[in-house]
Amino acid sequence: MNFLEQFPSRDNLLEAWQPDPAKPPLKVNNHIHSPYSFSAFKSIGEAVKLALAEDVKILGINDFYVADAYGEFIGECLKHRLFPLLNIELIGISREDQQAGIRINDPKNPGRIYVSGKGLAYPFELPPEQKQKLDRVVEESNRQVVTMIDLVNKWMEYQKTGISLSVKVLMEEHAKELLRERHVAKALRVKIEQIADNDDQFYKLLEHIYGGALSQKKRDDIAGIEEELRARLLKAGAPAFVPEDDKAFLNLEEIITIISDAGGIPTYPMLLDGAGGAFTEFESSKENLSNSLKSRGIHSVELIPLRNRIEVLKEYAEYFYENGFVVSFGTEANTTAMLPLTVSCKNAVPLDDKLMQISFKGAAYIAAHQYLYVKEGPGYQNEDRDEMEGLGQAVLNFYFESSKQN
């Protein structure tokens, strides 16, 4: 059962809500990953409690390919009085852009595109044909990583490191249903830590693993060590690299259909200057980007501000909001690094008042969408953005006022 089923009708919600322009917007983080894909958090509960400690009131889960965490996530949010937003992230290919050599929001792979779905239905359900497509992608992704693990073990044996990884143990201790390259790096880093009694042993073991090359990371930089292990062992040209099969990627049209069939809002994650300061060809002009997204049926965007300079974030976020897009922000938490859940820009520059308002309104829109999908069904009357934002604020008002009474 979805908790939104118990909410009043939209007319009653709107009647009970009085806009207060002087009231500051609620803090939102609409993009975190959980242990069900890969994350900095040991559990869903830890993520929710950390958000609570930072006064984040609206939290959005955004795992790759899977929605398995939704039930647990909703339960933890309700228990701690956070409003849950239900999202997903898929990786696909735009063949047209790939053939033209155009990088989209993956700085290294032309045509590769990350797409989020915001505000999915719960329980998560797909038509059989769409479920088969998504299951096939997960199976192919897992197959690729299992092959990587086999190559890692052969390399470790060749280098006489005494390290061996087990797929079964890795799934039990580090992953859930989805096995990712990051899980392999994490499991390796844990094994190295267990073997090395001191820093000297730690770095000598890494030197063996890297075929004689020295590590460039400090031992306490956990996320950095794992990224280095990925680069030295699992990426192109490395001993355990396994190329991705085209079967692991859906095309953009299939992704949009899956998200829509799951009750979600197709959303484009912007990279902007997040890859060393250089924009991709697809994102270099905000006007062209806006037109291209609209032509592909995408009217919602999101940003991970900690990757972006505040000047860049403001330019794009404000432009897209002023041009009718739903805009939301998050922190991702897709590495082992435990970063704050309060959304901020590069170099910890905080969001200004206008960006905070845009963030809150984006969350309100998605909250309204989740509410209407439950109360009135997938064919609900789609109001314009201002009306959706107002309804979403009424939904949030009811939720938090009700929470005070429980």
C-alpha positions, 0 to 999 in steps of 0.5 A: 500500500502507498502511504499517499492513498490515505491523503485527502483529495486535492481540493481538500489539500489545497483548501487546507494550505495557505501559501506563505511567501515569507516561509523559507523553502524546505531543504531537499536532496532529490538524488542519493544512491543506496546500497541497492546499487552502490552508495556511501551508506551502509543502509537506507536507515543510515542515509535517512538519519544523516539527512535528518541530522542536516535538516533535509526534509525531502529525500529522493532515492535514485538507484541505478536500474532497480527500485528494490529499496523503495519499501524500506526507504518509504518506511524509514522516511515515514519513521523519521518524518522525511518526505520520500521521492522515488526515482531511478537512474538508467544508462542508455545509448543515443545511436545518432549522437554516438555516430556523430561523436557527440558526448552527452552527459558522459564525458568519455563515451559519445552517445552514452546518456544517463537518464533519471526517472523522477516520482515513480509509482509504488509498488514499482511495476512494469508491463511484461515487455518493459520488465524483460528489457530492464531485467536483461540490462541488469543481467548483462551488467552482472555478467560483465562484472562477474567476468571482471572478477574472474580476470581480477582473480587471475591477475591477483594470482599472477601477481602472487598477492594472496587475494581472491574475490568470491562473487557469492561473498561479494553479493552477500557483503557488498551488493544487493541484486545489482553488481557493479564495477564499484563493488569490485573495487570496494571488495578489493580495497577491503581485502587489502586493508585486511592483509596489510598490517601497516602503511608500508605493507599496504603500499607494497601490496598496491604496488604488486597489484598495479604491476610495479606502479606506485599508488598516488593516493593516501591510505585514508582516502577510501574513495580515492583508493577505490577509484584508483583500483578501478582505473588501474585494474578495471578500465580500458587497457587494464588487466581486468577490463571487460568491454560493455556489450551493447545489450547492456544499454537501452536506447533513449526511446526505450528508457523514456518508455520504461520510466513513463510506464513505471509512473515516472517523469523522464529527467535529464541529469546535467553534467555541465562543468563537472568533468574537469571544467569542460562542457560536452558538445551536447551541453555547451549551449543551454539554448540548444540543450533545452531545444534538444531535450524538449524535442526528445520529450524531456521537460525535467532536469536535475543537477549534482551541484557539488560538481559545478561552480556556482556561476555555472549552476545558476546560469543553467538552473535558472535558465531551465526553470524560467523556460518551463522545466522542472529542476531538482538537485541532489548529492548522488552519494555514488562513491564510498566518500561520505559527503554532507547530504546538504546540497551545495556547489563545488568547493562547498559553496551553498545554494543561494535563496533563488536556487533553494526556491527552485530546488524546493519547487522541483521537489514539490512538483514531483511530490504532486506527481506521486500524489496524483498518480496514486489518488487519480491514476496515471491518466490524471489531469496534468496541470501546468507547472505552477499548479503542480508546484502549489499542489505539491506544497499542499501535499508536503504541508499535509504530510508534515502537519500530520507528522507532528500529530503522530 
